[in-house]
Amino acid sequence: MTKLNRTKDNPWTLSTAPGTAEFTMHRMLRPRLLPAALAAWLGYLVLDFLMHGVFLAAWWRAAEPYLLPTRDMLRLIPLGYASFAIYCGALTWLVARLYGERVSVIASLRFGVIAGLVSGAASTLGTYSALRMPPTALLIWPASVVIESAIAGALAAWVLVAERPWRRVGLVLCAVIVLFIAGVVIQNLFFPTPADHLMS
Protein backbone atom coordinates (compact mmCIF):
# COMPACT_ATOMS: atom_id res chain seq x y z
CA MET A 1 0.00 0.00 0.00
CA THR A 2 1.38 3.40 -1.00
CA LYS A 3 1.77 5.86 1.88
CA LEU A 4 0.74 9.48 1.41
CA ASN A 5 3.87 10.85 2.98
CA ARG A 6 3.87 14.36 1.51
CA THR A 7 4.38 17.21 3.98
CA LYS A 8 4.21 20.99 3.96
CA ASP A 9 7.89 21.09 3.01
CA ASN A 10 7.43 18.37 0.37
CA PRO A 11 3.95 18.93 -1.13
CA TRP A 12 2.24 17.20 -4.01
CA THR A 13 2.70 19.06 -7.29
CA LEU A 14 0.87 18.95 -10.59
CA SER A 15 2.64 16.98 -13.31
CA THR A 16 1.93 19.88 -15.68
CA ALA A 17 2.59 22.88 -13.50
CA PRO A 18 1.03 26.24 -14.43
CA GLY A 19 3.43 28.44 -16.36
CA THR A 20 5.20 25.58 -18.12
CA ALA A 21 5.08 25.00 -21.87
CA GLU A 22 3.38 21.65 -21.30
CA PHE A 23 0.64 23.21 -19.16
CA THR A 24 0.06 25.95 -21.72
CA MET A 25 -0.19 23.47 -24.57
CA HIS A 26 -2.69 21.24 -22.76
CA ARG A 27 -4.91 23.99 -21.39
CA MET A 28 -4.66 26.77 -23.99
CA LEU A 29 -3.09 25.58 -27.23
CA ARG A 30 -4.43 22.05 -27.50
CA PRO A 31 -7.85 23.10 -28.91
CA ARG A 32 -5.99 25.14 -31.53
CA LEU A 33 -3.70 22.38 -32.75
CA LEU A 34 -6.10 21.14 -35.44
CA PRO A 35 -6.79 24.53 -37.07
CA ALA A 36 -3.10 25.45 -36.79
CA ALA A 37 -2.01 22.20 -38.45
CA LEU A 38 -4.63 22.68 -41.17
CA ALA A 39 -3.39 26.20 -41.91
CA ALA A 40 0.19 24.95 -42.03
CA TRP A 41 -0.83 22.15 -44.43
CA LEU A 42 -2.70 24.52 -46.74
CA GLY A 43 0.32 26.81 -46.90
CA TYR A 44 2.62 23.87 -47.54
CA LEU A 45 0.40 22.63 -50.38
CA VAL A 46 0.19 25.92 -52.26
CA LEU A 47 3.92 26.56 -51.91
CA ASP A 48 4.65 23.08 -53.21
CA PHE A 49 2.44 23.75 -56.23
CA LEU A 50 4.02 27.14 -56.94
CA MET A 51 7.58 25.89 -56.66
CA HIS A 52 7.33 22.49 -58.34
CA GLY A 53 4.30 22.90 -60.57
CA VAL A 54 5.13 26.39 -61.81
CA PHE A 55 8.65 27.72 -61.31
CA LEU A 56 10.45 24.36 -61.35
CA ALA A 57 8.25 22.73 -63.99
CA ALA A 58 11.06 22.77 -66.55
CA TRP A 59 13.37 21.01 -64.09
CA TRP A 60 10.81 18.27 -63.51
CA ARG A 61 10.42 17.77 -67.27
CA ALA A 62 14.19 17.46 -67.61
CA ALA A 63 14.17 14.90 -64.78
CA GLU A 64 11.51 12.72 -66.46
CA PRO A 65 13.92 9.80 -67.11
CA TYR A 66 14.21 9.41 -63.33
CA LEU A 67 10.50 9.65 -62.57
CA LEU A 68 7.32 7.63 -62.82
CA PRO A 69 5.09 8.24 -65.85
CA THR A 70 2.91 11.34 -65.52
CA ARG A 71 -0.29 9.28 -65.18
CA ASP A 72 1.16 7.30 -62.29
CA MET A 73 2.43 10.44 -60.55
CA LEU A 74 -1.01 12.07 -60.78
CA ARG A 75 -2.63 8.93 -59.38
CA LEU A 76 -0.23 8.91 -56.42
CA ILE A 77 -0.49 12.61 -55.59
CA PRO A 78 -2.78 11.93 -52.57
CA LEU A 79 0.08 10.04 -50.92
CA GLY A 80 2.28 13.09 -51.26
CA TYR A 81 -0.42 15.32 -49.79
CA ALA A 82 -0.84 12.87 -46.92
CA SER A 83 2.89 13.04 -46.19
CA PHE A 84 2.64 16.85 -46.07
CA ALA A 85 -0.26 16.56 -43.61
CA ILE A 86 1.74 14.26 -41.33
CA TYR A 87 4.71 16.60 -41.42
CA CYS A 88 2.64 19.74 -40.75
CA GLY A 89 0.78 18.04 -37.92
CA ALA A 90 4.04 17.01 -36.26
CA LEU A 91 5.57 20.45 -36.84
CA THR A 92 2.58 22.19 -35.27
CA TRP A 93 2.63 19.89 -32.24
CA LEU A 94 6.36 20.48 -31.74
CA VAL A 95 5.97 24.25 -31.99
CA ALA A 96 3.22 24.23 -29.37
CA ARG A 97 5.07 21.77 -27.15
CA LEU A 98 8.42 23.55 -27.25
CA TYR A 99 7.31 27.18 -27.04
CA GLY A 100 4.03 27.02 -25.12
CA GLU A 101 2.81 30.50 -24.23
CA ARG A 102 5.99 31.96 -25.76
CA VAL A 103 5.01 30.80 -29.26
CA SER A 104 5.47 33.47 -31.94
CA VAL A 105 5.46 33.63 -35.72
CA ILE A 106 9.17 34.51 -35.93
CA ALA A 107 10.27 31.76 -33.56
CA SER A 108 8.12 29.20 -35.35
CA LEU A 109 9.41 30.32 -38.75
CA ARG A 110 12.97 29.75 -37.53
CA PHE A 111 12.04 26.38 -36.11
CA GLY A 112 10.40 25.48 -39.43
CA VAL A 113 13.64 26.34 -41.24
CA ILE A 114 15.65 24.06 -38.96
CA ALA A 115 13.12 21.23 -39.13
CA GLY A 116 12.87 21.56 -42.90
CA LEU A 117 16.63 21.58 -43.34
CA VAL A 118 17.08 18.46 -41.24
CA SER A 119 14.18 16.49 -42.72
CA GLY A 120 14.78 17.69 -46.28
CA ALA A 121 18.49 16.96 -46.31
CA ALA A 122 18.15 13.61 -44.54
CA SER A 123 15.30 12.33 -46.72
CA THR A 124 16.96 13.51 -49.94
CA LEU A 125 20.28 11.86 -49.09
CA GLY A 126 18.50 8.64 -48.16
CA THR A 127 16.49 8.65 -51.38
CA TYR A 128 19.56 9.50 -53.45
CA SER A 129 21.43 6.54 -51.99
CA ALA A 130 18.77 4.06 -53.10
CA LEU A 131 16.97 5.47 -56.15
CA ARG A 132 17.97 7.01 -59.45
CA MET A 133 17.83 10.78 -59.06
CA PRO A 134 19.37 13.75 -60.88
CA PRO A 135 22.28 15.23 -58.86
CA THR A 136 20.55 18.63 -58.84
CA ALA A 137 17.85 17.10 -56.62
CA LEU A 138 20.39 17.19 -53.78
CA LEU A 139 20.00 20.96 -53.78
CA ILE A 140 16.47 21.55 -55.06
CA TRP A 141 14.61 19.12 -52.80
CA PRO A 142 16.07 20.23 -49.44
CA ALA A 143 15.79 23.91 -50.42
CA SER A 144 12.12 23.54 -51.31
CA VAL A 145 11.40 21.67 -48.07
CA VAL A 146 13.09 24.42 -46.05
CA ILE A 147 10.92 27.12 -47.65
CA GLU A 148 7.71 25.12 -47.28
CA SER A 149 8.49 24.14 -43.70
CA ALA A 150 9.33 27.72 -42.70
CA ILE A 151 6.02 29.06 -43.99
CA ALA A 152 4.13 26.13 -42.46
CA GLY A 153 5.71 26.86 -39.08
CA ALA A 154 4.87 30.55 -39.31
CA LEU A 155 1.25 29.85 -40.27
CA ALA A 156 0.88 27.32 -37.46
CA ALA A 157 2.05 29.88 -34.90
CA TRP A 158 -0.15 32.60 -36.42
CA VAL A 159 -3.20 30.42 -35.82
CA LEU A 160 -2.04 29.13 -32.42
CA VAL A 161 -1.88 32.65 -30.96
CA ALA A 162 -5.25 33.71 -32.38
CA GLU A 163 -8.35 34.17 -30.25
CA ARG A 164 -10.42 32.90 -33.20
CA PRO A 165 -8.19 30.30 -34.86
CA TRP A 166 -10.75 29.04 -37.38
CA ARG A 167 -11.21 32.56 -38.72
CA ARG A 168 -7.51 32.68 -39.50
CA VAL A 169 -7.75 29.30 -41.18
CA GLY A 170 -10.41 30.85 -43.43
CA LEU A 171 -8.06 33.72 -44.27
CA VAL A 172 -5.29 31.26 -45.08
CA LEU A 173 -7.67 29.29 -47.31
CA CYS A 174 -8.64 32.46 -49.21
CA ALA A 175 -4.96 33.34 -49.70
CA VAL A 176 -4.24 29.81 -50.89
CA ILE A 177 -7.03 29.98 -53.47
CA VAL A 178 -5.75 33.32 -54.78
CA LEU A 179 -2.18 32.03 -54.99
CA PHE A 180 -3.31 28.84 -56.71
CA ILE A 181 -5.22 30.79 -59.36
CA ALA A 182 -2.26 33.13 -59.84
CA GLY A 183 0.02 30.11 -60.16
CA VAL A 184 -2.17 28.54 -62.84
CA VAL A 185 -2.19 31.82 -64.80
CA ILE A 186 1.59 32.23 -64.52
CA GLN A 187 2.10 28.60 -65.45
CA ASN A 188 0.06 28.90 -68.63
CA LEU A 189 1.49 32.26 -69.65
CA PHE A 190 5.18 31.81 -68.89
CA PHE A 191 5.82 28.10 -68.24
CA PRO A 192 3.41 26.22 -70.53
CA THR A 193 3.65 22.44 -70.59
CA PRO A 194 4.46 21.07 -74.07
CA ALA A 195 1.60 19.09 -75.60
CA ASP A 196 3.65 15.89 -75.73
CA HIS A 197 4.21 16.08 -71.94
CA LEU A 198 0.63 16.57 -70.80
CA MET A 199 -0.28 12.92 -70.10
CA SER A 200 2.79 10.98 -71.16
C-alpha positions in Angstrom: 0.0 0.0 0.0 1.4 3.4 -1.0 1.8 5.9 1.9 0.7 9.5 1.4 3.9 10.8 3.0 3.9 14.4 1.5 4.4 17.2 4.0 4.2 21.0 4.0 7.9 21.1 3.0 7.4 18.4 0.4 4.0 18.9 -1.1 2.2 17.2 -4.0 2.7 19.1 -7.3 0.9 19.0 -10.6 2.6 17.0 -13.3 1.9 19.9 -15.7 2.6 22.9 -13.5 1.0 26.2 -14.4 3.4 28.4 -16.4 5.2 25.6 -18.1 5.1 25.0 -21.9 3.4 21.6 -21.3 0.6 23.2 -19.2 0.1 26.0 -21.7 -0.2 23.5 -24.6 -2.7 21.2 -22.8 -4.9 24.0 -21.4 -4.7 26.8 -24.0 -3.1 25.6 -27.2 -4.4 22.0 -27.5 -7.9 23.1 -28.9 -6.0 25.1 -31.5 -3.7 22.4 -32.7 -6.1 21.1 -35.4 -6.8 24.5 -37.1 -3.1 25.4 -36.8 -2.0 22.2 -38.4 -4.6 22.7 -41.2 -3.4 26.2 -41.9 0.2 24.9 -42.0 -0.8 22.2 -44.4 -2.7 24.5 -46.7 0.3 26.8 -46.9 2.6 23.9 -47.5 0.4 22.6 -50.4 0.2 25.9 -52.3 3.9 26.6 -51.9 4.6 23.1 -53.2 2.4 23.8 -56.2 4.0 27.1 -56.9 7.6 25.9 -56.7 7.3 22.5 -58.3 4.3 22.9 -60.6 5.1 26.4 -61.8 8.7 27.7 -61.3 10.5 24.4 -61.4 8.2 22.7 -64.0 11.1 22.8 -66.6 13.4 21.0 -64.1 10.8 18.3 -63.5 10.4 17.8 -67.3 14.2 17.5 -67.6 14.2 14.9 -64.8 11.5 12.7 -66.5 13.9 9.8 -67.1 14.2 9.4 -63.3 10.5 9.7 -62.6 7.3 7.6 -62.8 5.1 8.2 -65.9 2.9 11.3 -65.5 -0.3 9.3 -65.2 1.2 7.3 -62.3 2.4 10.4 -60.5 -1.0 12.1 -60.8 -2.6 8.9 -59.4 -0.2 8.9 -56.4 -0.5 12.6 -55.6 -2.8 11.9 -52.6 0.1 10.0 -50.9 2.3 13.1 -51.3 -0.4 15.3 -49.8 -0.8 12.9 -46.9 2.9 13.0 -46.2 2.6 16.9 -46.1 -0.3 16.6 -43.6 1.7 14.3 -41.3 4.7 16.6 -41.4 2.6 19.7 -40.8 0.8 18.0 -37.9 4.0 17.0 -36.3 5.6 20.4 -36.8 2.6 22.2 -35.3 2.6 19.9 -32.2 6.4 20.5 -31.7 6.0 24.3 -32.0 3.2 24.2 -29.4 5.1 21.8 -27.1 8.4 23.6 -27.2 7.3 27.2 -27.0 4.0 27.0 -25.1 2.8 30.5 -24.2 6.0 32.0 -25.8 5.0 30.8 -29.3 5.5 33.5 -31.9 5.5 33.6 -35.7 9.2 34.5 -35.9 10.3 31.8 -33.6 8.1 29.2 -35.4 9.4 30.3 -38.7 13.0 29.8 -37.5 12.0 26.4 -36.1 10.4 25.5 -39.4 13.6 26.3 -41.2 15.7 24.1 -39.0 13.1 21.2 -39.1 12.9 21.6 -42.9 16.6 21.6 -43.3 17.1 18.5 -41.2 14.2 16.5 -42.7 14.8 17.7 -46.3 18.5 17.0 -46.3 18.2 13.6 -44.5 15.3 12.3 -46.7 17.0 13.5 -49.9 20.3 11.9 -49.1 18.5 8.6 -48.2 16.5 8.7 -51.4 19.6 9.5 -53.5 21.4 6.5 -52.0 18.8 4.1 -53.1 17.0 5.5 -56.1 18.0 7.0 -59.5 17.8 10.8 -59.1 19.4 13.7 -60.9 22.3 15.2 -58.9 20.5 18.6 -58.8 17.9 17.1 -56.6 20.4 17.2 -53.8 20.0 21.0 -53.8 16.5 21.5 -55.1 14.6 19.1 -52.8 16.1 20.2 -49.4 15.8 23.9 -50.4 12.1 23.5 -51.3 11.4 21.7 -48.1 13.1 24.4 -46.0 10.9 27.1 -47.6 7.7 25.1 -47.3 8.5 24.1 -43.7 9.3 27.7 -42.7 6.0 29.1 -44.0 4.1 26.1 -42.5 5.7 26.9 -39.1 4.9 30.5 -39.3 1.2 29.9 -40.3 0.9 27.3 -37.5 2.0 29.9 -34.9 -0.1 32.6 -36.4 -3.2 30.4 -35.8 -2.0 29.1 -32.4 -1.9 32.6 -31.0 -5.2 33.7 -32.4 -8.4 34.2 -30.3 -10.4 32.9 -33.2 -8.2 30.3 -34.9 -10.7 29.0 -37.4 -11.2 32.6 -38.7 -7.5 32.7 -39.5 -7.8 29.3 -41.2 -10.4 30.8 -43.4 -8.1 33.7 -44.3 -5.3 31.3 -45.1 -7.7 29.3 -47.3 -8.6 32.5 -49.2 -5.0 33.3 -49.7 -4.2 29.8 -50.9 -7.0 30.0 -53.5 -5.8 33.3 -54.8 -2.2 32.0 -55.0 -3.3 28.8 -56.7 -5.2 30.8 -59.4 -2.3 33.1 -59.8 0.0 30.1 -60.2 -2.2 28.5 -62.8 -2.2 31.8 -64.8 1.6 32.2 -64.5 2.1 28.6 -65.4 0.1 28.9 -68.6 1.5 32.3 -69.7 5.2 31.8 -68.9 5.8 28.1 -68.2 3.4 26.2 -70.5 3.7 22.4 -70.6 4.5 21.1 -74.1 1.6 19.1 -75.6 3.7 15.9 -75.7 4.2 16.1 -71.9 0.6 16.6 -70.8 -0.3 12.9 -70.1 2.8 11.0 -71.2 
